[in-house]
Amino acid sequence: MFGKKRLWLIILFIVFAGFFAAFLVRDLYLTVESDDGDKNVFAVENIHYQNIIDDSLYILDAKKGWKTKDMYVLEDISISIKGSSDSEWKVQAKKGSVPELSGGVVSLKDANGITQVNSDKYHWESPEIHWKPDEKLFFFDNGIRAFGDLIEIESRRGVVRLSGEMQLSERVKVVYKAQDLANK
């Protein structure tokens, strides 16, 4: 009788140790190495962040993210910005990074979006954006292509304010589509 109890205790201990080891290994896989070789502390899924800066509402959602030494690296990012001056930005990006401290530059890769200023709506895309939320500026250092009902714009570099004001440089191409006055 004592032998069977002892055998069950050993089996129970082995099963418990197996579960403990499985969960330990799973937790160890939450640590990821970033592209620059830094060890990350943890990975998180379904991130939601919301902030108000100077009467503008910023909402950031990401499917996955992890923290490195001084920033958060995110994947499948969606940003919505409602400005105080009748402007709205909807931004999608495959990857990006957000600084740990407020006031830094947010970087977004493979980004596209829709910007609405008053009643005008523009679609745009860029391989990379650097965004300074505190200054309400978007920097398109690797090019921007934007188009609306009446205009199409391409440029190698550009700075766009949250209000919609654009400053473009280097190989700027603007195509204005005249409205058909007969249909008015």
Buried (B, 14 or more C-beta within 10 A) or exposed (E): EEEEEEEEEEEEEEEEEEEEEEEEEEEEEEEBEBEEEBEBEEBEEEBEBEEEBEEBBBBBBBEBBBBBEEBBBBBBBBBBBBBEEEBBBBBBBEBBBBEEEEEBBBBBBBBBBBBBBEEEEBEBBBEBBBBBBEBBBBBBBEBBBBBBEEEBBBBBBBBBBBEBEBEBEEEBEEEEEEEEEEEE
